[in-house]
Amino acid sequence: MARSIWNGCLGVGELRVPVKLYGAVESKTVHFHEVHARDGARIEHRRIDPETGETVDYAHIVRGFQTSDGSWVVLSDDELKAADGPQAKLATIEEFVPAEQIDPVRYDHPYYLGPRNDGDDGYRLLHDALARSGRVGIGRIVLRTRERLVALRALGDGVLGLVTMHFDDELVDPASFEVPRPKKAPAKREREMARALVDTLAQPFDATAFEDEYRAAVLALIERKAAGRAIEAPEEEPAEAPDDLEAALQAMLEDARKRRAKPSSRRRRPRAKAASR
């Protein structure tokens, strides 16, 4: 059974619902270790005092913040908890908004909420109310010494989901990018073909149809290298804009229509294979 990473209460007005917070995602990234190329020994990273050159035990390391005058303010874990305030174990929901009004760029990390300590009734009440309203609860929670903006959502099977969000001042304004903007509008024929392409490729979202092909390729390379086969990187194909946009759209549209005739087939992203010998 999954282990909770936070235990507290979900608060909506005067309502308190005892809950546990669980991670909703599990990293599948291929992790590499640093090793010495000469003998394959694992590389160690040590904590060194630059003044003395001595290795510092982790127990003797404290958390410090450097002020503008160059001095250091050291805070213990207990002192830092004072910033949590008296409601450190309370996730407060302050308002409810239509789900479609939240730009996905604001979402950060997803979690699941589960009831605890006889909180089933309040938990189910909140879930059903959110599910019927189509709204998302917006509030705050303190996680790992940091206050996070959160969105509370009703998921399937009677489960509540909590997603941390970025505060407004954390988002980069697209207008701040100094990049050239297209000035020439596409031709009417090009717009019609692009719209037809989108319509042809439209289908219900099925998350299980998408897999991490890069991870699978890396694992395959590791197996081949472990078997003693040399690996050569393929020649990189440069990505270039088509000379004739309308002709490219026409070819894409015809290809999409052919694949649409085979509803069981999902397009897989083409990936160049590394040569081996």
Sine and cosine of phi, psi and omega as CSV:
sin_phi,cos_phi,sin_psi,cos_psi,sin_omega,cos_omega
0.00,0.00,0.63,-0.78,-0.02,-1.00
-0.90,0.43,0.55,-0.84,0.00,-1.00
-0.99,-0.11,0.72,-0.69,-0.02,-1.00
-0.95,0.32,0.51,-0.86,0.00,-1.00
-0.95,-0.32,-0.08,1.00,0.02,-1.00
-0.33,-0.94,0.74,-0.68,0.06,-1.00
-0.86,-0.51,0.77,-0.64,0.00,-1.00
-0.14,-0.99,-0.53,-0.85,0.00,-1.00
-0.77,-0.63,0.56,-0.83,0.13,-0.99
-1.00,-0.10,0.86,-0.52,-0.07,-1.00
-0.92,-0.40,0.79,-0.61,0.11,-0.99
-0.78,-0.63,0.96,-0.26,-0.11,-0.99
0.88,0.47,-0.81,-0.58,0.03,-1.00
-1.00,0.01,-0.12,0.99,0.00,-1.00
-0.97,0.25,0.72,-0.69,0.07,-1.00
-0.83,-0.56,0.82,-0.57,-0.01,-1.00
-0.87,-0.50,0.93,-0.37,0.04,-1.00
-0.90,0.43,0.80,-0.60,-0.07,-1.00
-0.65,-0.76,0.27,-0.96,0.16,-0.99
-0.85,-0.53,0.56,-0.83,-0.02,-1.00
-0.95,-0.30,0.75,-0.66,-0.03,-1.00
-0.82,-0.58,0.55,-0.84,0.08,-1.00
-0.92,0.39,0.66,-0.75,-0.03,-1.00
-0.98,-0.19,-0.14,0.99,0.00,-1.00
-0.75,-0.66,0.44,-0.90,0.02,-1.00
-0.75,-0.66,0.86,-0.51,-0.05,-1.00
-0.91,0.42,0.73,-0.69,0.06,-1.00
-0.91,-0.42,0.27,0.96,-0.03,-1.00
-0.88,0.47,0.63,-0.78,0.08,-1.00
-0.97,0.25,0.89,-0.45,-0.05,-1.00
-0.99,-0.14,0.76,-0.65,0.05,-1.00
-0.96,-0.28,0.45,-0.89,0.08,-1.00
-0.95,-0.32,0.46,-0.89,0.08,-1.00
-0.99,0.11,0.80,-0.60,0.00,-1.00
-0.75,-0.67,0.39,-0.92,0.03,-1.00
-0.97,0.24,0.83,-0.56,-0.05,-1.00
-0.87,0.49,-0.47,0.88,-0.08,-1.00
-0.96,0.28,-0.71,0.70,-0.09,-1.00
-0.80,-0.61,0.03,1.00,0.05,-1.00
0.98,0.22,0.16,0.99,-0.01,-1.00
-0.96,0.29,0.62,-0.78,0.03,-1.00
-0.91,0.42,0.69,-0.73,0.03,-1.00
-0.99,0.12,0.72,-0.70,0.03,-1.00
-0.97,-0.24,0.63,-0.77,0.10,-1.00
-0.95,-0.30,0.84,-0.55,-0.05,-1.00
-0.92,-0.38,0.44,-0.90,0.06,-1.00
-1.00,-0.03,0.94,-0.35,-0.11,-0.99
-0.93,-0.37,0.72,-0.69,0.13,-0.99
-0.98,0.21,0.91,-0.42,-0.07,-1.00
-0.92,0.40,-0.33,0.94,0.00,-1.00
-0.98,0.22,-0.64,0.77,-0.08,-1.00
-0.94,-0.33,-0.32,0.95,-0.06,-1.00
0.98,0.19,0.09,1.00,-0.04,-1.00
-1.00,0.06,0.49,-0.87,0.10,-0.99
-0.97,0.26,0.74,-0.68,-0.05,-1.00
-0.97,-0.25,0.81,-0.59,0.06,-1.00
-0.92,0.39,0.60,-0.80,-0.06,-1.00
-0.85,0.53,-0.53,0.85,-0.02,-1.00
-0.90,0.44,-0.33,0.94,-0.05,-1.00
-0.98,-0.19,0.16,0.99,0.01,-1.00
-0.99,-0.15,0.76,-0.65,-0.01,-1.00
-0.88,-0.48,0.20,-0.98,-0.04,-1.00
-1.00,-0.07,0.83,-0.56,-0.04,-1.00
-0.78,-0.62,0.50,-0.86,0.04,-1.00
-0.82,-0.57,0.80,-0.59,-0.02,-1.00
-1.00,0.03,0.83,-0.56,-0.02,-1.00
-0.99,0.13,0.09,-1.00,-0.06,-1.00
-0.90,0.44,-0.42,0.91,0.01,-1.00
-1.00,0.04,0.09,1.00,0.06,-1.00
1.00,-0.04,-0.13,0.99,0.02,-1.00
-0.99,0.14,0.26,-0.97,-0.06,-1.00
-0.92,-0.40,0.70,-0.72,0.13,-0.99
-0.94,-0.33,0.86,-0.51,-0.04,-1.00
-0.98,-0.20,0.76,-0.65,0.02,-1.00
-0.85,-0.52,0.76,-0.65,0.10,-1.00
-0.98,0.18,0.20,-0.98,0.02,-1.00
-0.88,0.48,-0.66,0.75,0.00,-1.00
-0.91,0.41,-0.63,0.77,0.02,-1.00
-0.92,0.40,-0.63,0.78,-0.01,-1.00
-0.92,0.40,-0.49,0.87,0.01,-1.00
-0.90,0.44,-0.34,0.94,0.01,-1.00
-0.89,0.46,-0.44,0.90,0.01,-1.00
-0.95,0.30,-0.33,0.94,0.01,-1.00
-0.92,0.40,-0.46,0.89,-0.04,-1.00
0.99,0.17,0.02,-1.00,-0.06,-1.00
-0.95,0.32,-0.21,0.98,-0.05,-1.00
-0.91,-0.41,0.67,0.74,-0.04,-1.00
-0.89,0.45,-0.45,0.89,-0.02,-1.00
-0.97,-0.24,0.46,0.89,0.00,-1.00
-0.80,-0.60,0.85,-0.53,0.12,-0.99
-1.00,-0.09,0.94,-0.33,-0.10,-0.99
-1.00,-0.09,0.73,-0.68,0.10,-1.00
-0.98,-0.22,0.86,-0.52,-0.15,-0.99
-0.98,-0.21,-0.46,0.89,-0.01,-1.00
-0.36,-0.93,0.20,-0.98,0.01,-1.00
-0.82,-0.57,0.73,-0.68,-0.07,-1.00
-0.75,-0.66,0.42,-0.91,0.09,-1.00
-0.87,0.49,0.72,-0.70,-0.06,-1.00
-0.85,0.52,-0.58,0.81,-0.07,-1.00
-0.95,0.32,-0.19,0.98,0.00,-1.00
-0.99,0.13,-0.16,0.99,-0.04,-1.00
-1.00,-0.07,0.89,-0.46,0.05,-1.00
-0.93,0.37,0.78,-0.63,-0.01,-1.00
-0.82,0.58,-0.39,0.92,-0.01,-1.00
-0.90,0.44,-0.33,0.94,-0.01,-1.00
-0.98,0.18,-0.34,0.94,-0.03,-1.00
-0.97,0.26,0.57,-0.82,-0.03,-1.00
-0.85,-0.52,-0.97,0.25,-0.12,-0.99
-0.74,-0.68,0.74,-0.67,-0.05,-1.00
-1.00,-0.05,0.54,-0.84,0.06,-1.00
-0.67,-0.75,0.27,-0.96,0.17,-0.99
-0.94,-0.35,0.55,-0.84,0.11,-0.99
-0.94,-0.35,0.65,-0.76,0.07,-1.00
-0.78,-0.62,0.54,-0.84,0.00,-1.00
-0.96,0.28,0.42,-0.91,0.07,-1.00
-0.53,-0.85,0.35,-0.94,0.10,-1.00
0.75,0.66,0.85,0.53,0.06,-1.00
0.88,0.47,0.53,0.85,0.03,-1.00
-1.00,-0.07,0.20,0.98,-0.09,-1.00
-0.86,0.51,-0.69,0.72,-0.09,-1.00
-0.90,0.44,-0.76,0.65,0.01,-1.00
-0.91,0.42,-0.59,0.81,0.02,-1.00
-0.88,0.48,-0.77,0.64,-0.01,-1.00
-0.91,0.42,-0.58,0.82,0.03,-1.00
-0.88,0.47,-0.73,0.68,0.00,-1.00
-0.90,0.43,-0.69,0.72,-0.02,-1.00
-0.86,0.51,-0.76,0.65,-0.06,-1.00
-0.92,0.40,-0.58,0.81,0.01,-1.00
-0.91,0.41,-0.68,0.74,0.03,-1.00
-0.92,0.39,-0.67,0.74,-0.02,-1.00
-0.89,0.46,-0.65,0.76,-0.01,-1.00
-0.95,0.30,-0.56,0.83,-0.09,-1.00
-0.99,0.17,-0.45,0.89,-0.10,-1.00
0.96,0.29,0.27,0.96,-0.02,-1.00
-0.96,-0.27,0.20,-0.98,0.01,-1.00
-0.86,-0.52,0.71,-0.71,0.04,-1.00
-0.99,0.10,0.74,-0.67,-0.01,-1.00
-0.93,-0.36,0.76,-0.64,-0.02,-1.00
-0.32,-0.95,-0.44,-0.90,-0.07,-1.00
-0.66,-0.75,0.45,-0.89,0.10,-1.00
-0.50,-0.87,0.52,-0.85,0.09,-1.00
-0.98,-0.19,0.90,-0.44,0.02,-1.00
-0.81,-0.58,0.81,-0.59,0.07,-1.00
0.77,0.63,0.82,0.57,0.06,-1.00
0.85,0.52,0.50,0.87,0.04,-1.00
-0.57,-0.82,0.75,-0.66,0.07,-1.00
-0.97,0.24,0.71,-0.70,-0.01,-1.00
-0.83,-0.56,0.65,-0.76,0.17,-0.98
-0.97,0.24,0.67,-0.74,-0.07,-1.00
-0.71,-0.70,0.39,-0.92,0.10,-1.00
-0.85,-0.52,0.80,-0.60,0.01,-1.00
-0.98,-0.18,0.82,-0.58,-0.08,-1.00
-0.79,-0.62,0.49,-0.87,0.11,-0.99
-1.00,-0.02,0.86,-0.51,0.02,-1.00
-0.98,-0.21,0.00,-1.00,0.04,-1.00
-0.94,0.33,0.24,-0.97,0.04,-1.00
0.87,0.49,0.46,0.89,0.08,-1.00
0.95,0.32,0.41,0.91,-0.05,-1.00
-0.97,-0.23,0.61,-0.79,0.11,-0.99
-0.99,-0.12,0.69,-0.72,0.06,-1.00
-0.92,-0.38,0.59,-0.80,0.03,-1.00
-0.82,-0.57,0.82,-0.57,-0.02,-1.00
-0.88,-0.48,0.82,-0.57,0.10,-1.00
-0.95,0.31,0.50,-0.87,-0.07,-1.00
-0.77,-0.64,0.30,-0.95,0.08,-1.00
-1.00,0.06,0.69,-0.72,0.13,-0.99
-0.92,0.38,0.36,-0.93,-0.12,-0.99
-0.86,0.50,-0.61,0.79,-0.04,-1.00
-0.97,0.24,-0.05,1.00,0.07,-1.00
-1.00,0.00,-0.26,0.97,-0.04,-1.00
-1.00,0.07,0.63,-0.78,0.03,-1.00
-1.00,0.05,0.79,-0.61,0.01,-1.00
-0.95,0.30,0.85,-0.53,0.00,-1.00
-0.84,0.54,-0.45,0.89,-0.02,-1.00
-0.93,0.37,-0.28,0.96,-0.01,-1.00
-0.99,0.16,-0.18,0.98,0.01,-1.00
-0.97,0.24,0.81,-0.59,0.03,-1.00
-1.00,-0.02,0.96,0.28,0.02,-1.00
-0.82,-0.57,0.50,-0.87,0.00,-1.00
-0.92,0.38,0.64,-0.77,0.06,-1.00
-0.99,-0.17,0.67,-0.74,0.05,-1.00
-0.85,0.52,0.73,-0.68,-0.02,-1.00
-0.97,-0.23,-0.48,0.87,-0.04,-1.00
-1.00,0.02,0.82,-0.57,0.03,-1.00
-0.97,0.23,0.56,-0.83,0.02,-1.00
-0.92,0.40,0.44,-0.90,0.02,-1.00
-0.94,0.35,0.36,-0.93,-0.04,-1.00
-0.85,0.52,-0.68,0.74,0.00,-1.00
-0.88,0.47,-0.65,0.76,0.01,-1.00
-0.91,0.41,-0.66,0.76,0.03,-1.00
-0.89,0.45,-0.66,0.75,-0.01,-1.00
-0.91,0.42,-0.65,0.76,0.00,-1.00
-0.94,0.35,-0.63,0.78,0.03,-1.00
-0.90,0.43,-0.65,0.76,0.04,-1.00
-0.91,0.42,-0.65,0.76,0.03,-1.00
-0.91,0.42,-0.60,0.80,0.03,-1.00
-0.90,0.44,-0.71,0.71,0.03,-1.00
-0.88,0.47,-0.69,0.72,0.01,-1.00
-0.90,0.44,-0.62,0.78,-0.02,-1.00
-0.92,0.39,-0.59,0.80,-0.02,-1.00
-1.00,0.07,-0.06,1.00,-0.03,-1.00
-0.94,0.35,0.70,-0.71,0.08,-1.00
-0.26,-0.97,0.30,-0.95,0.01,-1.00
-0.87,0.50,0.60,-0.80,-0.03,-1.00
-0.95,0.30,0.79,-0.61,0.06,-1.00
-0.79,-0.61,0.98,-0.18,-0.07,-1.00
-0.88,0.47,-0.48,0.88,-0.05,-1.00
-0.94,0.33,-0.23,0.97,-0.01,-1.00
-0.98,0.18,-0.16,0.99,-0.05,-1.00
-0.92,-0.39,0.81,-0.58,0.00,-1.00
-0.83,-0.56,0.35,-0.94,0.01,-1.00
-0.98,0.19,1.00,-0.01,-0.04,-1.00
-0.94,0.33,-0.52,0.86,0.01,-1.00
-0.91,0.41,-0.68,0.74,0.02,-1.00
-0.88,0.48,-0.68,0.73,0.02,-1.00
-0.88,0.47,-0.60,0.80,0.00,-1.00
-0.93,0.37,-0.63,0.78,0.02,-1.00
-0.91,0.42,-0.69,0.72,0.01,-1.00
-0.89,0.45,-0.61,0.79,0.03,-1.00
-0.91,0.41,-0.62,0.78,0.04,-1.00
-0.90,0.44,-0.64,0.77,0.01,-1.00
-0.88,0.47,-0.68,0.73,0.01,-1.00
-0.89,0.45,-0.66,0.75,-0.02,-1.00
-0.93,0.36,-0.62,0.78,0.03,-1.00
-0.93,0.37,-0.63,0.77,0.03,-1.00
-0.90,0.44,-0.46,0.89,0.02,-1.00
-0.99,0.13,0.04,1.00,0.06,-1.00
1.00,0.01,0.21,0.98,-0.01,-1.00
-1.00,-0.08,0.74,-0.67,0.00,-1.00
-0.95,0.30,0.56,-0.83,-0.03,-1.00
-0.91,-0.42,0.76,-0.65,0.07,-1.00
-0.85,-0.52,0.74,-0.67,0.00,-1.00
-0.95,0.32,0.64,-0.77,0.02,-1.00
-0.96,0.29,0.31,-0.95,0.07,-1.00
-0.94,0.35,0.74,-0.67,-0.03,-1.00
-0.97,0.24,0.76,-0.65,0.03,-1.00
-1.00,-0.02,0.89,-0.46,-0.03,-1.00
-0.92,0.40,0.65,-0.76,0.04,-1.00
-1.00,0.04,0.88,-0.48,-0.05,-1.00
-0.78,-0.62,0.53,-0.85,0.07,-1.00
-0.93,0.36,0.61,-0.79,-0.01,-1.00
-0.92,0.39,0.56,-0.83,0.04,-1.00
-0.92,0.39,-0.58,0.81,-0.02,-1.00
-0.85,-0.53,0.99,-0.16,-0.06,-1.00
-0.89,0.46,-0.66,0.75,-0.03,-1.00
-0.90,0.43,-0.66,0.75,0.02,-1.00
-0.91,0.41,-0.63,0.78,0.03,-1.00
-0.90,0.43,-0.66,0.75,0.03,-1.00
-0.90,0.44,-0.65,0.76,0.01,-1.00
-0.89,0.46,-0.68,0.73,0.01,-1.00
-0.91,0.42,-0.67,0.74,0.02,-1.00
-0.90,0.44,-0.65,0.76,0.00,-1.00
-0.91,0.42,-0.67,0.74,0.02,-1.00
-0.90,0.43,-0.65,0.76,0.02,-1.00
-0.90,0.43,-0.65,0.76,0.00,-1.00
-0.91,0.42,-0.62,0.78,-0.01,-1.00
-0.93,0.38,-0.60,0.80,0.04,-1.00
-0.90,0.43,-0.68,0.73,-0.01,-1.00
-0.95,0.32,-0.49,0.87,0.03,-1.00
-0.90,0.44,-0.46,0.89,0.02,-1.00
-0.95,0.32,-0.24,0.97,0.06,-1.00
-0.89,-0.46,0.99,0.16,-0.12,-0.99
-0.88,0.47,-0.35,0.94,-0.03,-1.00
-0.98,0.17,-0.23,0.97,-0.06,-1.00
-0.99,-0.12,0.72,-0.70,0.08,-1.00
-0.94,-0.33,0.64,-0.77,0.01,-1.00
-0.94,0.35,0.77,-0.64,0.11,-0.99
-0.97,-0.22,0.69,-0.73,-0.02,-1.00
-0.90,0.44,0.79,-0.62,0.00,-1.00
-0.91,0.40,0.70,-0.71,0.01,-1.00
-0.72,-0.69,0.77,-0.63,0.03,-1.00
-0.92,0.38,0.66,-0.76,-0.01,-1.00
-1.00,-0.06,0.66,-0.75,0.05,-1.00
-0.95,0.31,0.69,-0.73,0.02,-1.00
-0.98,0.21,0.57,-0.82,0.05,-1.00
-0.68,-0.73,0.35,-0.94,0.01,-1.00
-0.55,-0.83,0.00,0.00,0.00,0.00
